[in-house]
Amino acid sequence: MSCRDCTRKGGCVYTTFWLVRFLPVVLVSLATGWGIYAYTYELCILSIDNWPQRIIYLFIFYALLILFYTSYLRTVYTKAWKPPQKYCIEGASKATYESVKDDERQLQLFLSDIARERDLTLLVRGFDHGIRFCDKCCCIKPDRSHHCSMCEQCVLKFDHHCPWVNNCVNFGNYKYFILFLAYGFIFCIWIAATTLPSFIDFWRHEYDMNKKNGRFPLVFLLFLSCMFSLSLSFLFFYHLYLTAKNRTTVESFRAPMIDGKYAKDAFNHGIRANYREIFGSHPLYWFLPVPSSIGDGCKFVMNDMTAMSAAAGNQVFVEMGNVPNGQSHAHPPIAQHHINLYSEQSSSASEKEIKSVDDEITERSQVSTATTASPSHDSVTA
């Protein structure tokens, strides 16, 4: 087996790298498992003698645990959403792409024609104002999608790649990710609040050394819950802010390009509408780790202000190069159409070049004639 085969999917290097990437998920699962033992046995069984209090503690603990860990697993195991097949360049279109990919202008003409033919809605442009294209996946990038080097694919509404879930946070699992942060934060706060009395007892002087040693797991549980609640709180409230603005993490640092301008709030429709886009329109599903997000991850609606600005600038979704707005090429195959188009452009350029050479020769001959005629005129005058 060659070194190149080892680095490919299924190879030894690739498998080892995948296992290392999965370590954070294992650590979270181990910490959760140890927390279940410490809270159930050390706190509720050994430290609490009041049965009603014990039942209430355990009921709330396991309810939050189920919601937290289910949301976490849904975030981990929901596959990152790829662009639909109609965004991919295949078959005869790929052969044409191979022939024009080195010429940026011809490539943009080709992509704009593909977008028209397949009725693709493309609002977001690249920083060169062209249609965004991924040469690794060989596909036109839908709005708000990006290529993830860790997942090795383009991802719809890409937010970021999170090592703690070993997955891309994207359109398909963004709701689960927010619920995981929310329930994880509340879960840790509940553990810290209910183990705090035991922490206080740990430092009381009337307890002997044997009792202190027995309560050490609860002190460590309090420390872990406080540490995790602090780290989760930053992520949770930051993503609540992003959801309220209808932005992704990528867009908060690099605003999307629309109509030749950076439009950070292009998809902001107000807090209520933005949250409904993520959590759905049915309140029953808002707090459950079940699919309820609105949309398909490819098409997004601009807010009224951005849409009016784009309309004033005469921005059309697939306008590119010198192809007029609304012009379509209905019958010829896409590859043959571009062959004809480029040949027409080449012949037009050749005609212009020949005409310019003819004009230059005519101008030189006129200058030469005038120069020759000038001495004879002077002699006649003398």
C-alpha positions as CSV (number, residue, x, y, z in Angstrom):
1,M,0.0,0.0,0.0
2,S,1.4,3.4,-1.0
3,C,1.6,6.5,1.2
4,R,-1.2,8.1,-1.0
5,D,-3.5,5.1,-0.3
6,C,-2.9,5.5,3.5
7,T,-4.1,9.1,3.5
8,R,-7.3,8.3,1.5
9,K,-10.6,7.3,3.1
10,G,-10.2,3.9,4.6
11,G,-6.4,4.1,4.8
12,C,-4.5,3.7,8.1
13,V,-3.5,7.3,8.4
14,Y,-7.0,8.5,7.6
15,T,-8.6,6.1,10.1
16,T,-6.1,7.1,12.8
17,F,-6.8,10.8,12.2
18,W,-10.6,10.1,12.4
19,L,-10.2,8.3,15.7
20,V,-8.2,11.2,17.1
21,R,-10.9,13.6,16.0
22,F,-13.4,11.5,17.9
23,L,-11.6,11.8,21.2
24,P,-13.5,15.0,22.3
25,V,-16.8,13.1,21.9
26,V,-15.5,10.3,24.0
27,L,-14.3,12.7,26.7
28,V,-17.7,14.4,26.9
29,S,-19.4,11.0,27.1
30,L,-17.0,9.8,29.9
31,A,-17.5,13.0,31.9
32,T,-21.2,12.7,31.6
33,G,-21.1,9.0,32.7
34,W,-19.0,9.9,35.7
35,G,-21.3,12.8,36.6
36,I,-24.3,10.4,36.5
37,Y,-22.5,8.1,39.0
38,A,-21.4,10.9,41.3
39,Y,-24.8,12.7,41.4
40,T,-26.9,9.6,41.7
41,Y,-24.9,7.6,44.2
42,E,-22.6,10.0,46.0
43,L,-25.2,12.8,46.4
44,C,-28.7,11.4,46.2
45,I,-28.1,8.0,47.8
46,L,-25.3,8.7,50.3
47,S,-25.7,12.4,51.2
48,I,-29.5,13.0,51.1
49,D,-31.7,11.3,53.6
50,N,-35.0,13.1,52.7
51,W,-36.9,10.9,50.2
52,P,-39.0,13.7,48.6
53,Q,-35.9,15.8,48.1
54,R,-34.1,12.8,46.6
55,I,-36.9,12.0,44.2
56,I,-37.2,15.7,43.0
57,Y,-33.4,15.9,42.5
58,L,-33.2,12.7,40.5
59,F,-36.3,13.5,38.4
60,I,-35.0,16.9,37.3
61,F,-31.4,15.6,36.9
62,Y,-32.4,12.7,34.5
63,A,-34.9,14.9,32.6
64,L,-32.2,17.4,31.9
65,L,-29.7,14.6,31.1
66,I,-32.0,13.0,28.5
67,L,-32.6,16.4,26.8
68,F,-28.9,17.4,26.9
69,Y,-27.4,14.1,25.7
70,T,-30.1,13.5,23.0
71,S,-29.4,17.0,21.6
72,Y,-25.7,16.3,21.8
73,L,-26.0,13.0,19.9
74,R,-28.2,14.5,17.3
75,T,-25.6,17.2,16.8
76,V,-22.8,14.6,16.5
77,Y,-24.5,12.1,14.2
78,T,-26.6,14.3,11.9
79,K,-24.6,14.3,8.7
80,A,-23.6,17.6,7.3
81,W,-26.0,18.6,4.5
82,K,-24.5,18.7,1.0
83,P,-25.6,20.9,-1.9
84,P,-28.4,19.1,-4.0
85,Q,-27.4,17.3,-7.1
86,K,-28.6,20.1,-9.4
87,Y,-25.8,22.3,-8.1
88,C,-23.1,19.8,-9.2
89,I,-21.3,19.8,-12.5
90,E,-21.4,16.4,-14.1
91,G,-21.4,14.6,-17.5
92,A,-21.2,16.9,-20.6
93,S,-21.2,20.0,-18.4
94,K,-18.1,18.8,-16.6
95,A,-16.3,18.3,-19.9
96,T,-17.1,21.9,-20.7
97,Y,-16.0,23.0,-17.3
98,E,-12.6,21.4,-17.8
99,S,-12.2,23.3,-21.0
100,V,-13.0,26.7,-19.6
101,K,-11.9,26.6,-16.0
102,D,-8.6,28.3,-16.7
103,D,-10.3,31.4,-18.2
104,E,-12.2,33.2,-15.5
105,R,-14.5,35.1,-17.8
106,Q,-15.6,32.1,-19.8
107,L,-16.0,30.1,-16.6
108,Q,-18.4,32.7,-15.2
109,L,-20.3,32.7,-18.5
110,F,-20.6,29.0,-18.3
111,L,-21.7,29.0,-14.6
112,S,-24.3,31.7,-15.2
113,D,-25.8,29.7,-18.0
114,I,-25.9,26.6,-15.8
115,A,-27.6,28.6,-13.1
116,R,-30.3,29.8,-15.6
117,E,-30.8,26.4,-17.1
118,R,-31.3,24.7,-13.7
119,D,-33.2,27.6,-12.2
120,L,-30.7,28.2,-9.3
121,T,-31.3,31.2,-7.0
122,L,-27.9,32.7,-6.2
123,L,-28.0,35.9,-4.1
124,V,-24.5,35.7,-2.5
125,R,-21.5,36.4,-4.7
126,G,-17.8,35.8,-4.3
127,F,-15.5,38.7,-3.4
128,D,-14.6,39.0,-7.1
129,H,-18.4,39.5,-7.7
130,G,-18.6,36.2,-9.6
131,I,-20.7,33.1,-9.0
132,R,-19.2,31.1,-6.1
133,F,-17.8,27.7,-7.3
134,C,-16.0,24.9,-5.4
135,D,-13.4,23.3,-7.6
136,K,-12.9,20.5,-5.0
137,C,-16.5,19.4,-5.0
138,C,-17.1,20.6,-8.6
139,C,-20.3,22.3,-7.7
140,I,-21.9,25.8,-7.6
141,K,-22.1,26.9,-4.0
142,P,-25.6,27.6,-2.8
143,D,-26.1,30.8,-0.7
144,R,-24.4,30.8,2.7
145,S,-22.7,27.5,2.0
146,H,-18.9,26.9,2.3
147,H,-16.4,24.1,1.9
148,C,-15.3,22.4,5.1
149,S,-11.7,21.1,4.8
150,M,-12.3,18.7,7.8
151,C,-15.5,17.1,6.4
152,E,-14.1,17.4,2.8
153,Q,-17.3,18.6,1.3
154,C,-19.4,21.7,0.8
155,V,-21.9,22.3,3.6
156,L,-25.2,24.1,3.5
157,K,-25.5,27.2,5.7
158,F,-22.0,26.4,7.2
159,D,-21.5,27.9,10.7
160,H,-18.2,26.3,11.9
161,H,-16.6,22.9,12.4
162,C,-16.9,22.0,16.1
163,P,-14.2,19.6,17.4
164,W,-16.4,18.8,20.5
165,V,-19.1,17.2,18.3
166,N,-16.7,16.1,15.5
167,N,-19.0,17.5,13.0
168,C,-19.9,20.6,11.1
169,V,-22.5,22.9,12.7
170,N,-24.7,23.6,9.7
171,F,-28.3,24.0,8.5
172,G,-29.1,20.3,9.3
173,N,-28.1,20.3,13.0
174,Y,-28.0,24.0,14.0
175,K,-31.2,23.6,16.1
176,Y,-29.7,20.5,17.9
177,F,-26.5,22.4,18.5
178,I,-28.3,25.3,20.2
179,L,-30.4,22.9,22.3
180,F,-27.2,21.0,23.3
181,L,-25.7,24.3,24.5
182,A,-28.9,25.3,26.3
183,Y,-29.6,22.1,28.1
184,G,-25.9,21.5,28.8
185,F,-25.7,25.0,30.5
186,I,-28.9,24.4,32.5
187,F,-27.8,20.8,33.4
188,C,-24.5,22.1,34.8
189,I,-26.2,24.9,36.7
190,W,-28.6,22.4,38.3
191,I,-25.7,20.1,39.3
192,A,-23.7,23.0,40.8
193,A,-26.7,24.4,42.7
194,T,-27.6,21.1,44.3
195,T,-24.1,20.0,45.2
196,L,-23.2,23.4,46.7
197,P,-24.5,22.5,50.2
198,S,-22.2,19.4,50.2
199,F,-19.3,21.6,49.2
200,I,-20.1,23.9,52.2
201,D,-20.3,20.9,54.5
202,F,-17.0,19.7,53.2
203,W,-15.2,22.7,54.6
204,R,-17.0,22.7,58.0
205,H,-14.7,21.9,60.8
206,E,-17.1,19.6,62.6
207,Y,-16.8,16.9,59.9
208,D,-14.0,14.4,60.5
209,M,-11.4,13.3,57.9
210,N,-13.3,10.1,56.9
211,K,-16.4,12.1,56.0
212,K,-14.3,14.6,54.0
213,N,-12.7,11.8,52.0
214,G,-16.2,10.4,51.3
215,R,-17.4,13.7,50.0
216,F,-14.5,14.5,47.7
217,P,-16.3,13.2,44.5
218,L,-19.1,15.8,45.1
219,V,-16.5,18.6,45.4
220,F,-15.0,17.5,42.1
221,L,-18.4,17.3,40.6
222,L,-19.1,20.9,41.6
223,F,-15.8,22.0,40.1
224,L,-16.6,20.3,36.8
225,S,-20.1,21.6,36.6
226,C,-19.0,25.2,37.2
227,M,-16.2,24.9,34.7
228,F,-18.5,23.5,31.9
229,S,-21.3,25.9,32.7
230,L,-19.0,28.8,32.3
231,S,-17.6,27.6,28.9
232,L,-21.1,26.6,27.6
233,S,-22.5,30.0,28.7
234,F,-20.2,31.9,26.3
235,L,-21.1,29.7,23.3
236,F,-24.8,29.6,24.2
237,F,-25.3,33.3,24.5
238,Y,-23.1,34.1,21.5
239,H,-25.2,31.8,19.3
240,L,-28.4,33.2,20.7
241,Y,-27.1,36.6,19.5
242,L,-26.2,35.2,16.1
243,T,-29.7,33.5,15.8
244,A,-31.4,36.8,16.6
245,K,-29.4,38.5,13.8
246,N,-29.8,35.5,11.4
247,R,-26.0,35.2,10.9
248,T,-23.6,32.3,11.0
249,T,-20.2,32.4,12.7
250,V,-18.6,32.8,9.3
251,E,-20.8,35.7,8.4
252,S,-20.2,37.4,11.6
253,F,-16.5,37.7,10.7
254,R,-16.9,37.9,6.9
255,A,-20.2,39.4,5.7
256,P,-21.7,37.9,2.5
257,M,-21.3,39.9,-0.7
258,I,-24.6,40.9,-2.3
259,D,-25.0,43.4,-5.1
260,G,-21.3,44.3,-4.8
261,K,-21.6,45.3,-1.1
262,Y,-21.0,43.6,2.2
263,A,-24.4,42.8,3.7
264,K,-24.0,41.5,7.2
265,D,-27.8,41.8,7.9
266,A,-29.0,40.7,4.5
267,F,-31.1,37.8,6.0
268,N,-32.2,39.5,9.2
269,H,-36.0,39.6,9.3
270,G,-36.4,40.4,13.0
271,I,-35.8,38.4,16.2
272,R,-39.1,36.4,16.1
273,A,-38.9,35.5,12.4
274,N,-35.2,34.6,12.7
275,Y,-35.9,32.2,15.6
276,R,-38.8,30.6,13.8
277,E,-36.5,29.9,10.9
278,I,-34.3,27.8,13.2
279,F,-36.9,26.3,15.6
280,G,-39.9,26.1,13.4
281,S,-43.5,27.5,13.6
282,H,-44.9,25.0,16.1
283,P,-44.1,25.8,19.8
284,L,-44.4,22.2,20.7
285,Y,-41.1,21.3,18.8
286,W,-39.1,24.3,19.9
287,F,-37.6,22.7,23.0
288,L,-37.3,19.1,21.6
289,P,-34.4,17.7,19.6
290,V,-36.6,16.9,16.6
291,P,-36.3,18.4,13.1
292,S,-38.4,21.5,12.7
293,S,-36.3,24.1,10.9
294,I,-37.8,26.0,8.0
295,G,-36.3,25.8,4.5
296,D,-34.1,23.6,2.5
297,G,-30.7,25.2,3.3
298,C,-30.2,26.5,-0.3
299,K,-32.7,29.3,-0.7
300,F,-32.9,32.3,1.7
301,V,-35.0,35.4,1.6
302,M,-33.3,38.8,1.8
303,N,-34.9,41.4,4.1
304,D,-36.8,44.3,2.5
305,M,-34.0,46.8,2.8
306,T,-31.3,44.6,1.2
307,A,-33.8,43.5,-1.5
308,M,-34.7,47.2,-2.4
309,S,-31.0,48.0,-2.5
310,A,-30.4,45.1,-4.9
311,A,-33.3,46.1,-7.1
312,A,-32.1,49.7,-7.3
313,G,-28.7,48.4,-8.4
314,N,-30.5,46.1,-11.0
315,Q,-28.9,43.1,-9.5
316,V,-30.2,39.9,-11.0
317,F,-29.5,36.5,-9.4
318,V,-27.4,35.0,-12.2
319,E,-26.3,38.0,-14.2
320,M,-22.7,37.5,-15.3
321,G,-20.3,38.9,-17.9
322,N,-21.9,40.3,-21.1
323,V,-24.9,37.9,-21.0
324,P,-28.0,40.2,-20.8
325,N,-30.5,39.8,-18.0
326,G,-33.2,37.3,-18.7
327,Q,-31.5,36.0,-21.9
328,S,-31.7,32.2,-22.1
329,H,-30.4,29.6,-24.5
330,A,-33.2,27.1,-24.6
331,H,-32.5,24.4,-27.2
332,P,-28.8,23.9,-27.8
333,P,-27.0,21.6,-25.3
334,I,-25.0,23.5,-22.7
335,A,-21.6,22.3,-24.0
336,Q,-22.4,22.9,-27.7
337,H,-23.9,26.3,-26.8
338,H,-20.7,27.4,-25.2
339,I,-18.6,26.1,-28.0
340,N,-20.6,28.2,-30.4
341,L,-20.6,31.2,-28.0
342,Y,-16.8,31.1,-27.6
343,S,-16.2,30.6,-31.3
344,E,-18.4,33.7,-32.0
345,Q,-16.4,35.7,-29.5
346,S,-13.1,34.5,-31.1
347,S,-14.3,35.4,-34.6
348,S,-15.6,38.8,-33.4
349,A,-12.2,39.5,-31.8
350,S,-10.4,38.5,-34.9
351,E,-12.5,40.8,-37.1
352,K,-11.8,43.7,-34.7
353,E,-8.1,42.9,-34.8
354,I,-8.1,42.8,-38.6
355,K,-10.0,46.0,-38.9
356,S,-7.6,47.8,-36.5
357,V,-4.6,46.6,-38.6
358,D,-6.3,47.8,-41.8
359,D,-7.0,51.2,-40.2
360,E,-3.4,51.5,-39.1
361,I,-2.1,50.7,-42.6
362,T,-4.4,53.3,-44.2
363,E,-3.3,55.9,-41.7
364,R,0.4,55.2,-42.4
365,S,-0.1,55.4,-46.2
366,Q,-1.9,58.8,-45.8
367,V,1.0,60.2,-43.8
368,S,3.5,58.9,-46.3
369,T,1.6,60.5,-49.3
370,A,1.4,63.8,-47.5
371,T,5.2,63.8,-46.8
372,T,6.0,63.0,-50.5
373,A,3.7,65.8,-51.8
374,S,5.2,68.5,-49.6
375,P,8.7,69.1,-51.4
376,S,7.1,69.4,-54.9
377,H,4.7,72.0,-53.6
378,D,7.7,74.1,-52.2
379,S,9.5,73.9,-55.6
380,V,6.5,75.2,-57.5
381,T,6.1,78.1,-55.2
382,A,9.8,79.1,-55.7
